[in-house]
Each structure stands twice: as structure tokens, then as C-alpha cells.
Amino acid sequence: MKRYFAYIIAAAALAAGCSEQEEGAAGKGFGRLEIRTAADAGIVTRAVPTPDAGAFSLTLTGDGYEGRWPSVDAFALCDTIFREGTYTARIAWGDPAAEGADKVCYAGEQRFTLQARRTNTVSVTATVANSQTRVRTTEQFRNYFHDAHFTVRTGAGNTFEFAAEGGEAVFVQAGTALRVNGTARRQSQTGTDEGPEVSFSATLDGVTKARTCHTFTFDASQAGSVTVTILLDEGEQVIAPVEIELNDDAIYNEQ
């Protein structure tokens, strides 16, 4: 869902901290600018935070010109006029390097031509600029293994824990590597112990994609073997066998 906000530059004196593209240029060849912003929370696995109305930072670049504002609200306080020409408006919110449960960030840009002697309306849509990841298991996996725990490590060095029942997806950097390590216990063969503990791992082939949730799903449809399905939001998936390692206790218990 997109939320739209409009900010209209009032024809008044410049607020403190604002600057014109060219002083005394309120005549032929210059126009004003109205910015409309939209936040598109495009990752569908959960509801994600969206920015407040004027919270986007704004960068405006053109031929020989660059202007920056900490927020669209700050831009709206300025009665800045701009020389006619072609510009690019960029908006952003959040930290693309941050990783964690609620660390969503947005970015978007729009190229436009500003015409003189009029107020030009420009709409910019910001989409989710980072990625998500999570771990899930199938019912077959849970029937064959118990006490499973998973750790996802990102290329940035952060780690996130998941249980067999799954959990909320976490935001990670776009363009990062993902590796999952896990441990679980097989069903006991004697009924008198917890069963042998095993470990396994899986790695994302390539790097994470922006605006995409990368879901590692572990399955054990064939007894004694494990496969992992890496599912992306757009339906792309990779199914691969997972090598199971027996620790010393597991080897001892199986003898």
C-alpha cells in the first residue's frame, strides 16, 4: 500500500537555512516545485513500518546544482525557486547498513523536467531498499527432528537466531551473503535418551536482493536426509540437499 503526502512551497520569504538556486531570480526562466512522496512497503511477509509524512530526506540534483534537506518537511518551509531544466529528486528514510527486526529503510528517485513560471508537481515513490531473511521447517522435518535451532549469519557479521517453529523475518543489508547453521536431534532409537544430535548448514547462492525476503525452509521428506528450499518473494526457489554432520555424542549414541 502506498501513502501519499503533498508539500507545497508557499510564495513567502525564505525560511532560515534555506537557499535559492540563484539570488534575485524570481523572474523568467525559474519555477517552483511541489514534492509528493509515497512509501511502498513492498515486502509482503509482514507489515513493515512506513515513514511519517515529512520524514524522508531529500536530495535534488540538476545541471550544476545539488541541494540537500534533512526532511521533506524542511524542504516545505523553503520558498526556493529553481532554474528550468532537468533534475533528479531522491528521497530516503532509514539506514541501509542497519540489520535487525525493525530496521527497514526506504529509497526512491524520480527524474523530471522543471518548467519556468509555474509550480511543478513531482511524485517520488520510495520502496524498501534492504532485504529480509527467516528460517522455517516443514512438518516432516519436525516429525523426524526435535530441539532444532538455527543461526543466520550475514556478510556484515551479524547473527540472528531462529527456532524450528520459525519466527519473524529480520531485515538485512541488500547485497549481503547469508549462511545458516543449525543443530537438531534425531528421534531416539531406544526411547531412553534425547536422540543423537546432528548439525547442518546452508548458504545462499549469491547475495540478497532488495525488497525481497529470503526464506530458508528445511525439510526431511525422506527419513535420514535433509533438504533446504531457499524461497524468494517473487517465487524463485532453489532446492538442494543438506549435508548432515554427526557430532561425537551422536556417533556414540548411534553405535
LINJOMO-V46749 format. One record per backbone hydrogen bond with DSSP energy under -0.5 kcal/mol. CO is the residue of the C=O (numbers start at 1). NH is the residue of the N-H. E is the energy in kcal/mol with one decimal. If there is no record, write none. Layout:
BEGIN
co=CO nh=NH e=E
co=CO nh=NH e=E
END
This chain:
BEGIN
co=1 nh=41 e=-1.0
co=3 nh=39 e=-1.0
co=5 nh=37 e=-1.9
co=7 nh=35 e=-1.3
co=8 nh=10 e=-0.6
co=10 nh=12 e=-1.9
co=15 nh=18 e=-2.0
co=22 nh=25 e=-1.0
co=25 nh=27 e=-1.1
co=27 nh=30 e=-1.4
co=29 nh=84 e=-2.7
co=30 nh=117 e=-3.0
co=31 nh=82 e=-3.0
co=32 nh=120 e=-2.9
co=34 nh=122 e=-2.7
co=35 nh=7 e=-1.6
co=36 nh=124 e=-3.0
co=37 nh=5 e=-1.8
co=38 nh=40 e=-0.6
co=38 nh=126 e=-3.3
co=39 nh=3 e=-0.7
co=39 nh=41 e=-0.7
co=40 nh=42 e=-1.8
co=40 nh=128 e=-0.8
co=42 nh=44 e=-0.5
co=43 nh=46 e=-0.5
co=52 nh=55 e=-1.5
co=54 nh=72 e=-0.8
co=54 nh=73 e=-1.6
co=56 nh=72 e=-1.3
co=57 nh=92 e=-1.3
co=58 nh=69 e=-2.8
co=59 nh=90 e=-2.8
co=60 nh=67 e=-3.0
co=61 nh=88 e=-2.5
co=62 nh=64 e=-0.9
co=62 nh=65 e=-1.4
co=65 nh=62 e=-2.7
co=67 nh=60 e=-3.1
co=69 nh=58 e=-2.4
co=71 nh=75 e=-1.7
co=72 nh=76 e=-2.2
co=73 nh=77 e=-0.8
co=74 nh=77 e=-0.8
co=75 nh=78 e=-1.5
co=76 nh=10 e=-0.5
co=81 nh=21 e=-1.5
co=82 nh=31 e=-2.7
co=85 nh=114 e=-3.5
co=86 nh=63 e=-0.6
co=87 nh=112 e=-2.8
co=88 nh=61 e=-2.2
co=88 nh=90 e=-0.5
co=89 nh=110 e=-2.2
co=90 nh=59 e=-2.5
co=91 nh=108 e=-2.1
co=92 nh=57 e=-2.8
co=93 nh=106 e=-3.1
co=94 nh=96 e=-0.6
co=95 nh=98 e=-1.3
co=100 nh=103 e=-1.0
co=100 nh=171 e=-2.8
co=102 nh=104 e=-1.2
co=105 nh=129 e=-2.6
co=105 nh=130 e=-0.7
co=106 nh=93 e=-2.1
co=107 nh=127 e=-2.0
co=108 nh=91 e=-2.7
co=110 nh=89 e=-2.8
co=112 nh=87 e=-3.0
co=112 nh=114 e=-0.5
co=113 nh=115 e=-0.5
co=114 nh=85 e=-1.7
co=115 nh=118 e=-0.5
co=118 nh=32 e=-2.0
co=118 nh=120 e=-0.7
co=120 nh=34 e=-3.7
co=120 nh=122 e=-0.5
co=122 nh=36 e=-3.3
co=124 nh=38 e=-1.9
co=124 nh=126 e=-0.5
co=125 nh=127 e=-0.5
co=126 nh=40 e=-2.7
co=127 nh=107 e=-2.0
co=130 nh=211 e=-2.6
co=131 nh=172 e=-2.4
co=132 nh=214 e=-2.6
co=133 nh=170 e=-2.4
co=134 nh=216 e=-2.4
co=136 nh=218 e=-2.5
co=138 nh=142 e=-2.1
co=139 nh=143 e=-1.8
co=140 nh=144 e=-1.3
co=141 nh=145 e=-3.0
co=144 nh=187 e=-1.2
co=146 nh=185 e=-2.9
co=148 nh=164 e=-1.1
co=149 nh=183 e=-2.1
co=150 nh=162 e=-2.7
co=151 nh=153 e=-0.5
co=151 nh=181 e=-2.5
co=152 nh=160 e=-2.1
co=153 nh=179 e=-2.0
co=154 nh=157 e=-2.0
co=158 nh=154 e=-2.5
co=160 nh=152 e=-2.9
co=162 nh=150 e=-3.0
co=163 nh=166 e=-1.9
co=164 nh=137 e=-0.6
co=166 nh=163 e=-0.7
co=170 nh=133 e=-1.9
co=171 nh=100 e=-2.0
co=172 nh=131 e=-2.8
co=173 nh=176 e=-0.9
co=176 nh=208 e=-2.4
co=177 nh=155 e=-1.4
co=178 nh=204 e=-2.6
co=179 nh=153 e=-2.9
co=180 nh=202 e=-2.3
co=181 nh=151 e=-3.0
co=182 nh=200 e=-2.2
co=183 nh=149 e=-2.4
co=184 nh=198 e=-3.4
co=185 nh=146 e=-2.5
co=196 nh=186 e=-2.8
co=197 nh=247 e=-1.2
co=198 nh=184 e=-2.2
co=199 nh=245 e=-3.0
co=200 nh=182 e=-2.9
co=202 nh=180 e=-3.4
co=204 nh=206 e=-0.9
co=208 nh=175 e=-1.8
co=209 nh=212 e=-0.9
co=212 nh=132 e=-2.5
co=212 nh=214 e=-0.5
co=213 nh=215 e=-0.7
co=213 nh=233 e=-0.6
co=214 nh=134 e=-1.7
co=214 nh=216 e=-0.6
co=215 nh=217 e=-0.7
co=215 nh=231 e=-2.7
co=216 nh=136 e=-3.1
co=216 nh=218 e=-0.5
co=217 nh=229 e=-2.8
co=218 nh=138 e=-2.3
co=219 nh=227 e=-2.2
co=221 nh=223 e=-0.5
co=222 nh=225 e=-2.2
co=226 nh=242 e=-3.0
co=227 nh=219 e=-2.9
co=228 nh=230 e=-0.5
co=228 nh=240 e=-2.1
co=229 nh=217 e=-2.7
co=229 nh=231 e=-0.8
co=230 nh=238 e=-1.3
co=231 nh=215 e=-2.7
co=232 nh=235 e=-2.2
co=236 nh=232 e=-2.6
co=238 nh=230 e=-2.5
co=240 nh=228 e=-2.6
co=242 nh=226 e=-0.6
co=245 nh=199 e=-2.2
co=245 nh=247 e=-0.5
co=247 nh=251 e=-2.5
co=248 nh=252 e=-2.3
co=249 nh=253 e=-2.8
co=250 nh=254 e=-1.9
co=251 nh=255 e=-0.8
co=252 nh=255 e=-0.6
END
